[in-house]
């Protein structure tokens, strides 16, 4: 069983409340045009006319060589956290995504990264998470490498 894990609610609240991003900068506030603005907390698209934040996010507990940082979007106002039980809406907006496995030390497990067709995400994540050396999987944009969500064992 898989669990799709978004940006944690406490982290989203901190950033919405004026907390600094992974680069020590305040998040930028914008208004969505409704196109391609996936919130990493509710894992749904930010609708036209709704305010959102752009910020640098590092989905790792500490800085280290494999702790990639990149841009993400968040609803500027509180939204419901994604429940994680099934593939989220934001993973249905592209034809493929980059999946990559990480170990318990939050390091990339070499050889696990692969651009994966959207209809094969569950299969590929399940295959990776069967391995004892993989603790979790990141789903990233296949074009821009932006973090989408994390997949964990249920």
Chimera marker file (.cmm) of the C-alpha trace (Angstrom):
<marker_set name="trace">
<marker id="1" x="0.000" y="0.000" z="0.000" r="1" g="1" b="0" radius="0.5"/>
<marker id="2" x="1.285" y="3.486" z="-0.872" r="1" g="1" b="0" radius="0.5"/>
<marker id="3" x="0.874" y="6.807" z="0.934" r="1" g="1" b="0" radius="0.5"/>
<marker id="4" x="1.248" y="10.088" z="-1.004" r="1" g="1" b="0" radius="0.5"/>
<marker id="5" x="2.804" y="12.557" z="1.415" r="1" g="1" b="0" radius="0.5"/>
<marker id="6" x="2.457" y="16.332" z="0.855" r="1" g="1" b="0" radius="0.5"/>
<marker id="7" x="4.323" y="19.220" z="2.447" r="1" g="1" b="0" radius="0.5"/>
<marker id="8" x="3.480" y="18.852" z="6.160" r="1" g="1" b="0" radius="0.5"/>
<marker id="9" x="0.714" y="21.098" z="7.527" r="1" g="1" b="0" radius="0.5"/>
<marker id="10" x="2.963" y="22.685" z="10.156" r="1" g="1" b="0" radius="0.5"/>
<marker id="11" x="5.501" y="23.622" z="7.475" r="1" g="1" b="0" radius="0.5"/>
<marker id="12" x="2.794" y="25.032" z="5.180" r="1" g="1" b="0" radius="0.5"/>
<marker id="13" x="1.374" y="27.092" z="8.088" r="1" g="1" b="0" radius="0.5"/>
<marker id="14" x="4.847" y="28.376" z="8.983" r="1" g="1" b="0" radius="0.5"/>
<marker id="15" x="5.470" y="29.519" z="5.413" r="1" g="1" b="0" radius="0.5"/>
<marker id="16" x="2.009" y="31.085" z="5.084" r="1" g="1" b="0" radius="0.5"/>
<marker id="17" x="2.620" y="32.919" z="8.349" r="1" g="1" b="0" radius="0.5"/>
<marker id="18" x="5.707" y="34.681" z="7.016" r="1" g="1" b="0" radius="0.5"/>
<marker id="19" x="8.337" y="32.028" z="7.704" r="1" g="1" b="0" radius="0.5"/>
<marker id="20" x="11.398" y="32.012" z="5.484" r="1" g="1" b="0" radius="0.5"/>
<marker id="21" x="11.932" y="29.424" z="2.762" r="1" g="1" b="0" radius="0.5"/>
<marker id="22" x="14.905" y="27.073" z="2.302" r="1" g="1" b="0" radius="0.5"/>
<marker id="23" x="17.031" y="29.978" z="1.009" r="1" g="1" b="0" radius="0.5"/>
<marker id="24" x="16.149" y="32.268" z="3.914" r="1" g="1" b="0" radius="0.5"/>
<marker id="25" x="13.819" y="34.364" z="1.777" r="1" g="1" b="0" radius="0.5"/>
<marker id="26" x="10.167" y="35.240" z="2.387" r="1" g="1" b="0" radius="0.5"/>
<marker id="27" x="7.820" y="33.415" z="-0.014" r="1" g="1" b="0" radius="0.5"/>
<marker id="28" x="6.633" y="35.464" z="-2.983" r="1" g="1" b="0" radius="0.5"/>
<marker id="29" x="2.878" y="36.102" z="-3.146" r="1" g="1" b="0" radius="0.5"/>
<marker id="30" x="1.059" y="35.948" z="-6.496" r="1" g="1" b="0" radius="0.5"/>
<marker id="31" x="-2.433" y="35.385" z="-7.914" r="1" g="1" b="0" radius="0.5"/>
<marker id="32" x="-3.063" y="32.230" z="-9.934" r="1" g="1" b="0" radius="0.5"/>
<marker id="33" x="-4.195" y="32.261" z="-13.541" r="1" g="1" b="0" radius="0.5"/>
<marker id="34" x="-5.422" y="28.702" z="-12.947" r="1" g="1" b="0" radius="0.5"/>
<marker id="35" x="-2.781" y="27.079" z="-15.116" r="1" g="1" b="0" radius="0.5"/>
<marker id="36" x="-0.062" y="24.793" z="-13.755" r="1" g="1" b="0" radius="0.5"/>
<marker id="37" x="0.055" y="25.966" z="-10.135" r="1" g="1" b="0" radius="0.5"/>
<marker id="38" x="-0.031" y="22.730" z="-8.095" r="1" g="1" b="0" radius="0.5"/>
<marker id="39" x="-0.192" y="23.279" z="-4.328" r="1" g="1" b="0" radius="0.5"/>
<marker id="40" x="2.175" y="20.904" z="-2.528" r="1" g="1" b="0" radius="0.5"/>
<marker id="41" x="-0.024" y="20.800" z="0.591" r="1" g="1" b="0" radius="0.5"/>
<marker id="42" x="-3.467" y="19.872" z="-0.776" r="1" g="1" b="0" radius="0.5"/>
<marker id="43" x="-1.868" y="18.390" z="-3.938" r="1" g="1" b="0" radius="0.5"/>
<marker id="44" x="-4.482" y="20.060" z="-6.126" r="1" g="1" b="0" radius="0.5"/>
<marker id="45" x="-4.251" y="22.908" z="-8.611" r="1" g="1" b="0" radius="0.5"/>
<marker id="46" x="-4.508" y="26.490" z="-7.343" r="1" g="1" b="0" radius="0.5"/>
<marker id="47" x="-7.569" y="27.880" z="-9.067" r="1" g="1" b="0" radius="0.5"/>
<marker id="48" x="-7.762" y="31.054" z="-11.129" r="1" g="1" b="0" radius="0.5"/>
<marker id="49" x="-7.867" y="34.191" z="-8.988" r="1" g="1" b="0" radius="0.5"/>
<marker id="50" x="-6.643" y="32.487" z="-5.813" r="1" g="1" b="0" radius="0.5"/>
<marker id="51" x="-3.487" y="33.775" z="-4.087" r="1" g="1" b="0" radius="0.5"/>
<marker id="52" x="-0.483" y="31.482" z="-3.878" r="1" g="1" b="0" radius="0.5"/>
<marker id="53" x="3.098" y="31.462" z="-2.684" r="1" g="1" b="0" radius="0.5"/>
<marker id="54" x="6.240" y="30.603" z="-4.627" r="1" g="1" b="0" radius="0.5"/>
<marker id="55" x="9.144" y="29.535" z="-2.448" r="1" g="1" b="0" radius="0.5"/>
<marker id="56" x="12.278" y="27.442" z="-2.293" r="1" g="1" b="0" radius="0.5"/>
<marker id="57" x="11.566" y="24.115" z="-0.621" r="1" g="1" b="0" radius="0.5"/>
<marker id="58" x="13.942" y="21.434" z="0.611" r="1" g="1" b="0" radius="0.5"/>
<marker id="59" x="11.976" y="18.231" z="1.354" r="1" g="1" b="0" radius="0.5"/>
<marker id="60" x="14.743" y="16.836" z="3.568" r="1" g="1" b="0" radius="0.5"/>
<marker id="61" x="15.383" y="17.176" z="7.300" r="1" g="1" b="0" radius="0.5"/>
<marker id="62" x="18.865" y="18.689" z="6.935" r="1" g="1" b="0" radius="0.5"/>
<marker id="63" x="21.254" y="20.204" z="4.432" r="1" g="1" b="0" radius="0.5"/>
<marker id="64" x="23.514" y="17.607" z="2.812" r="1" g="1" b="0" radius="0.5"/>
<marker id="65" x="24.774" y="16.974" z="-0.726" r="1" g="1" b="0" radius="0.5"/>
<marker id="66" x="21.642" y="15.109" z="-1.841" r="1" g="1" b="0" radius="0.5"/>
<marker id="67" x="19.141" y="17.513" z="-0.259" r="1" g="1" b="0" radius="0.5"/>
<marker id="68" x="17.815" y="19.151" z="-3.403" r="1" g="1" b="0" radius="0.5"/>
<marker id="69" x="16.071" y="22.484" z="-3.067" r="1" g="1" b="0" radius="0.5"/>
<marker id="70" x="13.707" y="23.906" z="-5.644" r="1" g="1" b="0" radius="0.5"/>
<marker id="71" x="10.656" y="26.034" z="-6.284" r="1" g="1" b="0" radius="0.5"/>
<marker id="72" x="7.174" y="24.962" z="-5.214" r="1" g="1" b="0" radius="0.5"/>
<marker id="73" x="3.725" y="26.537" z="-4.995" r="1" g="1" b="0" radius="0.5"/>
<marker id="74" x="1.437" y="26.646" z="-1.949" r="1" g="1" b="0" radius="0.5"/>
<marker id="75" x="-2.024" y="28.102" z="-1.534" r="1" g="1" b="0" radius="0.5"/>
<marker id="76" x="-1.438" y="31.419" z="0.251" r="1" g="1" b="0" radius="0.5"/>
<marker id="77" x="-4.472" y="30.723" z="2.411" r="1" g="1" b="0" radius="0.5"/>
<marker id="78" x="-5.101" y="27.585" z="4.415" r="1" g="1" b="0" radius="0.5"/>
<marker id="79" x="-6.137" y="24.522" z="2.426" r="1" g="1" b="0" radius="0.5"/>
<marker id="80" x="-6.965" y="20.986" z="3.470" r="1" g="1" b="0" radius="0.5"/>
<marker id="81" x="-3.972" y="18.665" z="3.608" r="1" g="1" b="0" radius="0.5"/>
<marker id="82" x="-4.073" y="15.827" z="1.078" r="1" g="1" b="0" radius="0.5"/>
<marker id="83" x="-5.178" y="12.569" z="2.714" r="1" g="1" b="0" radius="0.5"/>
<marker id="84" x="-2.553" y="10.499" z="0.915" r="1" g="1" b="0" radius="0.5"/>
<marker id="85" x="-4.672" y="7.422" z="0.211" r="1" g="1" b="0" radius="0.5"/>
<marker id="86" x="-4.603" y="7.532" z="-3.591" r="1" g="1" b="0" radius="0.5"/>
<marker id="87" x="-2.672" y="9.288" z="-6.364" r="1" g="1" b="0" radius="0.5"/>
<marker id="88" x="-3.288" y="13.036" z="-5.948" r="1" g="1" b="0" radius="0.5"/>
<marker id="89" x="-4.780" y="15.335" z="-8.585" r="1" g="1" b="0" radius="0.5"/>
<marker id="90" x="-1.426" y="17.004" z="-9.309" r="1" g="1" b="0" radius="0.5"/>
<marker id="91" x="-0.045" y="13.672" z="-10.558" r="1" g="1" b="0" radius="0.5"/>
<marker id="92" x="-2.605" y="13.638" z="-13.347" r="1" g="1" b="0" radius="0.5"/>
<marker id="93" x="-1.533" y="16.866" z="-15.033" r="1" g="1" b="0" radius="0.5"/>
<marker id="94" x="1.507" y="15.612" z="-16.972" r="1" g="1" b="0" radius="0.5"/>
<marker id="95" x="2.187" y="12.568" z="-19.099" r="1" g="1" b="0" radius="0.5"/>
<marker id="96" x="5.153" y="11.511" z="-16.961" r="1" g="1" b="0" radius="0.5"/>
<marker id="97" x="7.108" y="12.245" z="-13.782" r="1" g="1" b="0" radius="0.5"/>
<marker id="98" x="10.549" y="11.524" z="-12.389" r="1" g="1" b="0" radius="0.5"/>
<marker id="99" x="10.512" y="8.948" z="-9.570" r="1" g="1" b="0" radius="0.5"/>
<marker id="100" x="13.614" y="8.437" z="-7.452" r="1" g="1" b="0" radius="0.5"/>
<marker id="101" x="14.325" y="6.354" z="-4.362" r="1" g="1" b="0" radius="0.5"/>
<marker id="102" x="16.056" y="7.597" z="-1.185" r="1" g="1" b="0" radius="0.5"/>
<marker id="103" x="17.549" y="5.664" z="1.708" r="1" g="1" b="0" radius="0.5"/>
<marker id="104" x="17.172" y="6.129" z="5.481" r="1" g="1" b="0" radius="0.5"/>
<marker id="105" x="19.999" y="8.699" z="5.433" r="1" g="1" b="0" radius="0.5"/>
<marker id="106" x="18.030" y="10.761" z="2.864" r="1" g="1" b="0" radius="0.5"/>
<marker id="107" x="20.520" y="9.994" z="0.109" r="1" g="1" b="0" radius="0.5"/>
<marker id="108" x="19.621" y="9.128" z="-3.472" r="1" g="1" b="0" radius="0.5"/>
<marker id="109" x="19.810" y="5.397" z="-4.140" r="1" g="1" b="0" radius="0.5"/>
<marker id="110" x="21.706" y="5.362" z="-7.430" r="1" g="1" b="0" radius="0.5"/>
<marker id="111" x="20.001" y="3.653" z="-10.326" r="1" g="1" b="0" radius="0.5"/>
<marker id="112" x="16.474" y="4.290" z="-9.025" r="1" g="1" b="0" radius="0.5"/>
<marker id="113" x="15.700" y="7.505" z="-10.900" r="1" g="1" b="0" radius="0.5"/>
<marker id="114" x="13.476" y="7.059" z="-13.935" r="1" g="1" b="0" radius="0.5"/>
<marker id="115" x="11.022" y="9.136" z="-15.911" r="1" g="1" b="0" radius="0.5"/>
<marker id="116" x="7.791" y="7.203" z="-15.453" r="1" g="1" b="0" radius="0.5"/>
<marker id="117" x="4.522" y="7.372" z="-17.396" r="1" g="1" b="0" radius="0.5"/>
<marker id="118" x="1.706" y="8.757" z="-15.243" r="1" g="1" b="0" radius="0.5"/>
<marker id="119" x="-0.229" y="5.474" z="-15.470" r="1" g="1" b="0" radius="0.5"/>
<marker id="120" x="2.812" y="3.551" z="-14.165" r="1" g="1" b="0" radius="0.5"/>
<marker id="121" x="3.578" y="5.670" z="-11.070" r="1" g="1" b="0" radius="0.5"/>
<marker id="122" x="1.952" y="3.298" z="-8.578" r="1" g="1" b="0" radius="0.5"/>
<marker id="123" x="3.614" y="0.271" z="-10.147" r="1" g="1" b="0" radius="0.5"/>
<marker id="124" x="7.076" y="1.884" z="-10.185" r="1" g="1" b="0" radius="0.5"/>
<marker id="125" x="6.775" y="3.266" z="-6.630" r="1" g="1" b="0" radius="0.5"/>
<marker id="126" x="5.608" y="-0.124" z="-5.337" r="1" g="1" b="0" radius="0.5"/>
<marker id="127" x="8.547" y="-1.812" z="-7.062" r="1" g="1" b="0" radius="0.5"/>
<marker id="128" x="11.030" y="0.646" z="-5.530" r="1" g="1" b="0" radius="0.5"/>
<marker id="129" x="9.534" y="0.457" z="-2.041" r="1" g="1" b="0" radius="0.5"/>
<marker id="130" x="9.844" y="-3.348" z="-2.027" r="1" g="1" b="0" radius="0.5"/>
<marker id="131" x="13.602" y="-2.832" z="-1.813" r="1" g="1" b="0" radius="0.5"/>
<marker id="132" x="15.083" y="-2.823" z="1.686" r="1" g="1" b="0" radius="0.5"/>
<marker id="133" x="17.543" y="-0.039" z="0.776" r="1" g="1" b="0" radius="0.5"/>
<marker id="134" x="14.787" y="2.418" z="-0.191" r="1" g="1" b="0" radius="0.5"/>
<marker id="135" x="12.980" y="4.320" z="2.579" r="1" g="1" b="0" radius="0.5"/>
<marker id="136" x="10.790" y="6.552" z="0.377" r="1" g="1" b="0" radius="0.5"/>
<marker id="137" x="10.321" y="7.841" z="-3.159" r="1" g="1" b="0" radius="0.5"/>
<marker id="138" x="10.156" y="11.391" z="-4.458" r="1" g="1" b="0" radius="0.5"/>
<marker id="139" x="7.925" y="12.323" z="-7.348" r="1" g="1" b="0" radius="0.5"/>
<marker id="140" x="9.335" y="15.241" z="-9.299" r="1" g="1" b="0" radius="0.5"/>
<marker id="141" x="8.524" y="17.031" z="-12.520" r="1" g="1" b="0" radius="0.5"/>
<marker id="142" x="10.142" y="15.199" z="-15.436" r="1" g="1" b="0" radius="0.5"/>
<marker id="143" x="10.764" y="18.548" z="-17.160" r="1" g="1" b="0" radius="0.5"/>
<marker id="144" x="11.807" y="20.903" z="-14.355" r="1" g="1" b="0" radius="0.5"/>
<marker id="145" x="12.715" y="18.520" z="-11.487" r="1" g="1" b="0" radius="0.5"/>
<marker id="146" x="10.316" y="20.346" z="-9.108" r="1" g="1" b="0" radius="0.5"/>
<marker id="147" x="9.274" y="18.324" z="-6.065" r="1" g="1" b="0" radius="0.5"/>
<marker id="148" x="5.636" y="17.170" z="-6.346" r="1" g="1" b="0" radius="0.5"/>
<marker id="149" x="5.187" y="14.858" z="-3.359" r="1" g="1" b="0" radius="0.5"/>
<marker id="150" x="6.751" y="11.972" z="-1.502" r="1" g="1" b="0" radius="0.5"/>
<marker id="151" x="5.537" y="8.368" z="-1.626" r="1" g="1" b="0" radius="0.5"/>
<marker id="152" x="5.875" y="6.232" z="1.483" r="1" g="1" b="0" radius="0.5"/>
<marker id="153" x="4.923" y="2.700" z="2.454" r="1" g="1" b="0" radius="0.5"/>
<marker id="154" x="1.534" y="2.613" z="4.171" r="1" g="1" b="0" radius="0.5"/>
<link id1="1" id2="2" r="1" g="1" b="0" radius="0.2"/>
<link id1="2" id2="3" r="1" g="1" b="0" radius="0.2"/>
<link id1="3" id2="4" r="1" g="1" b="0" radius="0.2"/>
<link id1="4" id2="5" r="1" g="1" b="0" radius="0.2"/>
<link id1="5" id2="6" r="1" g="1" b="0" radius="0.2"/>
<link id1="6" id2="7" r="1" g="1" b="0" radius="0.2"/>
<link id1="7" id2="8" r="1" g="1" b="0" radius="0.2"/>
<link id1="8" id2="9" r="1" g="1" b="0" radius="0.2"/>
<link id1="9" id2="10" r="1" g="1" b="0" radius="0.2"/>
<link id1="10" id2="11" r="1" g="1" b="0" radius="0.2"/>
<link id1="11" id2="12" r="1" g="1" b="0" radius="0.2"/>
<link id1="12" id2="13" r="1" g="1" b="0" radius="0.2"/>
<link id1="13" id2="14" r="1" g="1" b="0" radius="0.2"/>
<link id1="14" id2="15" r="1" g="1" b="0" radius="0.2"/>
<link id1="15" id2="16" r="1" g="1" b="0" radius="0.2"/>
<link id1="16" id2="17" r="1" g="1" b="0" radius="0.2"/>
<link id1="17" id2="18" r="1" g="1" b="0" radius="0.2"/>
<link id1="18" id2="19" r="1" g="1" b="0" radius="0.2"/>
<link id1="19" id2="20" r="1" g="1" b="0" radius="0.2"/>
<link id1="20" id2="21" r="1" g="1" b="0" radius="0.2"/>
<link id1="21" id2="22" r="1" g="1" b="0" radius="0.2"/>
<link id1="22" id2="23" r="1" g="1" b="0" radius="0.2"/>
<link id1="23" id2="24" r="1" g="1" b="0" radius="0.2"/>
<link id1="24" id2="25" r="1" g="1" b="0" radius="0.2"/>
<link id1="25" id2="26" r="1" g="1" b="0" radius="0.2"/>
<link id1="26" id2="27" r="1" g="1" b="0" radius="0.2"/>
<link id1="27" id2="28" r="1" g="1" b="0" radius="0.2"/>
<link id1="28" id2="29" r="1" g="1" b="0" radius="0.2"/>
<link id1="29" id2="30" r="1" g="1" b="0" radius="0.2"/>
<link id1="30" id2="31" r="1" g="1" b="0" radius="0.2"/>
<link id1="31" id2="32" r="1" g="1" b="0" radius="0.2"/>
<link id1="32" id2="33" r="1" g="1" b="0" radius="0.2"/>
<link id1="33" id2="34" r="1" g="1" b="0" radius="0.2"/>
<link id1="34" id2="35" r="1" g="1" b="0" radius="0.2"/>
<link id1="35" id2="36" r="1" g="1" b="0" radius="0.2"/>
<link id1="36" id2="37" r="1" g="1" b="0" radius="0.2"/>
<link id1="37" id2="38" r="1" g="1" b="0" radius="0.2"/>
<link id1="38" id2="39" r="1" g="1" b="0" radius="0.2"/>
<link id1="39" id2="40" r="1" g="1" b="0" radius="0.2"/>
<link id1="40" id2="41" r="1" g="1" b="0" radius="0.2"/>
<link id1="41" id2="42" r="1" g="1" b="0" radius="0.2"/>
<link id1="42" id2="43" r="1" g="1" b="0" radius="0.2"/>
<link id1="43" id2="44" r="1" g="1" b="0" radius="0.2"/>
<link id1="44" id2="45" r="1" g="1" b="0" radius="0.2"/>
<link id1="45" id2="46" r="1" g="1" b="0" radius="0.2"/>
<link id1="46" id2="47" r="1" g="1" b="0" radius="0.2"/>
<link id1="47" id2="48" r="1" g="1" b="0" radius="0.2"/>
<link id1="48" id2="49" r="1" g="1" b="0" radius="0.2"/>
<link id1="49" id2="50" r="1" g="1" b="0" radius="0.2"/>
<link id1="50" id2="51" r="1" g="1" b="0" radius="0.2"/>
<link id1="51" id2="52" r="1" g="1" b="0" radius="0.2"/>
<link id1="52" id2="53" r="1" g="1" b="0" radius="0.2"/>
<link id1="53" id2="54" r="1" g="1" b="0" radius="0.2"/>
<link id1="54" id2="55" r="1" g="1" b="0" radius="0.2"/>
<link id1="55" id2="56" r="1" g="1" b="0" radius="0.2"/>
<link id1="56" id2="57" r="1" g="1" b="0" radius="0.2"/>
<link id1="57" id2="58" r="1" g="1" b="0" radius="0.2"/>
<link id1="58" id2="59" r="1" g="1" b="0" radius="0.2"/>
<link id1="59" id2="60" r="1" g="1" b="0" radius="0.2"/>
<link id1="60" id2="61" r="1" g="1" b="0" radius="0.2"/>
<link id1="61" id2="62" r="1" g="1" b="0" radius="0.2"/>
<link id1="62" id2="63" r="1" g="1" b="0" radius="0.2"/>
<link id1="63" id2="64" r="1" g="1" b="0" radius="0.2"/>
<link id1="64" id2="65" r="1" g="1" b="0" radius="0.2"/>
<link id1="65" id2="66" r="1" g="1" b="0" radius="0.2"/>
<link id1="66" id2="67" r="1" g="1" b="0" radius="0.2"/>
<link id1="67" id2="68" r="1" g="1" b="0" radius="0.2"/>
<link id1="68" id2="69" r="1" g="1" b="0" radius="0.2"/>
<link id1="69" id2="70" r="1" g="1" b="0" radius="0.2"/>
<link id1="70" id2="71" r="1" g="1" b="0" radius="0.2"/>
<link id1="71" id2="72" r="1" g="1" b="0" radius="0.2"/>
<link id1="72" id2="73" r="1" g="1" b="0" radius="0.2"/>
<link id1="73" id2="74" r="1" g="1" b="0" radius="0.2"/>
<link id1="74" id2="75" r="1" g="1" b="0" radius="0.2"/>
<link id1="75" id2="76" r="1" g="1" b="0" radius="0.2"/>
<link id1="76" id2="77" r="1" g="1" b="0" radius="0.2"/>
<link id1="77" id2="78" r="1" g="1" b="0" radius="0.2"/>
<link id1="78" id2="79" r="1" g="1" b="0" radius="0.2"/>
<link id1="79" id2="80" r="1" g="1" b="0" radius="0.2"/>
<link id1="80" id2="81" r="1" g="1" b="0" radius="0.2"/>
<link id1="81" id2="82" r="1" g="1" b="0" radius="0.2"/>
<link id1="82" id2="83" r="1" g="1" b="0" radius="0.2"/>
<link id1="83" id2="84" r="1" g="1" b="0" radius="0.2"/>
<link id1="84" id2="85" r="1" g="1" b="0" radius="0.2"/>
<link id1="85" id2="86" r="1" g="1" b="0" radius="0.2"/>
<link id1="86" id2="87" r="1" g="1" b="0" radius="0.2"/>
<link id1="87" id2="88" r="1" g="1" b="0" radius="0.2"/>
<link id1="88" id2="89" r="1" g="1" b="0" radius="0.2"/>
<link id1="89" id2="90" r="1" g="1" b="0" radius="0.2"/>
<link id1="90" id2="91" r="1" g="1" b="0" radius="0.2"/>
<link id1="91" id2="92" r="1" g="1" b="0" radius="0.2"/>
<link id1="92" id2="93" r="1" g="1" b="0" radius="0.2"/>
<link id1="93" id2="94" r="1" g="1" b="0" radius="0.2"/>
<link id1="94" id2="95" r="1" g="1" b="0" radius="0.2"/>
<link id1="95" id2="96" r="1" g="1" b="0" radius="0.2"/>
<link id1="96" id2="97" r="1" g="1" b="0" radius="0.2"/>
<link id1="97" id2="98" r="1" g="1" b="0" radius="0.2"/>
<link id1="98" id2="99" r="1" g="1" b="0" radius="0.2"/>
<link id1="99" id2="100" r="1" g="1" b="0" radius="0.2"/>
<link id1="100" id2="101" r="1" g="1" b="0" radius="0.2"/>
<link id1="101" id2="102" r="1" g="1" b="0" radius="0.2"/>
<link id1="102" id2="103" r="1" g="1" b="0" radius="0.2"/>
<link id1="103" id2="104" r="1" g="1" b="0" radius="0.2"/>
<link id1="104" id2="105" r="1" g="1" b="0" radius="0.2"/>
<link id1="105" id2="106" r="1" g="1" b="0" radius="0.2"/>
<link id1="106" id2="107" r="1" g="1" b="0" radius="0.2"/>
<link id1="107" id2="108" r="1" g="1" b="0" radius="0.2"/>
<link id1="108" id2="109" r="1" g="1" b="0" radius="0.2"/>
<link id1="109" id2="110" r="1" g="1" b="0" radius="0.2"/>
<link id1="110" id2="111" r="1" g="1" b="0" radius="0.2"/>
<link id1="111" id2="112" r="1" g="1" b="0" radius="0.2"/>
<link id1="112" id2="113" r="1" g="1" b="0" radius="0.2"/>
<link id1="113" id2="114" r="1" g="1" b="0" radius="0.2"/>
<link id1="114" id2="115" r="1" g="1" b="0" radius="0.2"/>
<link id1="115" id2="116" r="1" g="1" b="0" radius="0.2"/>
<link id1="116" id2="117" r="1" g="1" b="0" radius="0.2"/>
<link id1="117" id2="118" r="1" g="1" b="0" radius="0.2"/>
<link id1="118" id2="119" r="1" g="1" b="0" radius="0.2"/>
<link id1="119" id2="120" r="1" g="1" b="0" radius="0.2"/>
<link id1="120" id2="121" r="1" g="1" b="0" radius="0.2"/>
<link id1="121" id2="122" r="1" g="1" b="0" radius="0.2"/>
<link id1="122" id2="123" r="1" g="1" b="0" radius="0.2"/>
<link id1="123" id2="124" r="1" g="1" b="0" radius="0.2"/>
<link id1="124" id2="125" r="1" g="1" b="0" radius="0.2"/>
<link id1="125" id2="126" r="1" g="1" b="0" radius="0.2"/>
<link id1="126" id2="127" r="1" g="1" b="0" radius="0.2"/>
<link id1="127" id2="128" r="1" g="1" b="0" radius="0.2"/>
<link id1="128" id2="129" r="1" g="1" b="0" radius="0.2"/>
<link id1="129" id2="130" r="1" g="1" b="0" radius="0.2"/>
<link id1="130" id2="131" r="1" g="1" b="0" radius="0.2"/>
<link id1="131" id2="132" r="1" g="1" b="0" radius="0.2"/>
<link id1="132" id2="133" r="1" g="1" b="0" radius="0.2"/>
<link id1="133" id2="134" r="1" g="1" b="0" radius="0.2"/>
<link id1="134" id2="135" r="1" g="1" b="0" radius="0.2"/>
<link id1="135" id2="136" r="1" g="1" b="0" radius="0.2"/>
<link id1="136" id2="137" r="1" g="1" b="0" radius="0.2"/>
<link id1="137" id2="138" r="1" g="1" b="0" radius="0.2"/>
<link id1="138" id2="139" r="1" g="1" b="0" radius="0.2"/>
<link id1="139" id2="140" r="1" g="1" b="0" radius="0.2"/>
<link id1="140" id2="141" r="1" g="1" b="0" radius="0.2"/>
<link id1="141" id2="142" r="1" g="1" b="0" radius="0.2"/>
<link id1="142" id2="143" r="1" g="1" b="0" radius="0.2"/>
<link id1="143" id2="144" r="1" g="1" b="0" radius="0.2"/>
<link id1="144" id2="145" r="1" g="1" b="0" radius="0.2"/>
<link id1="145" id2="146" r="1" g="1" b="0" radius="0.2"/>
<link id1="146" id2="147" r="1" g="1" b="0" radius="0.2"/>
<link id1="147" id2="148" r="1" g="1" b="0" radius="0.2"/>
<link id1="148" id2="149" r="1" g="1" b="0" radius="0.2"/>
<link id1="149" id2="150" r="1" g="1" b="0" radius="0.2"/>
<link id1="150" id2="151" r="1" g="1" b="0" radius="0.2"/>
<link id1="151" id2="152" r="1" g="1" b="0" radius="0.2"/>
<link id1="152" id2="153" r="1" g="1" b="0" radius="0.2"/>
<link id1="153" id2="154" r="1" g="1" b="0" radius="0.2"/>
</marker_set>
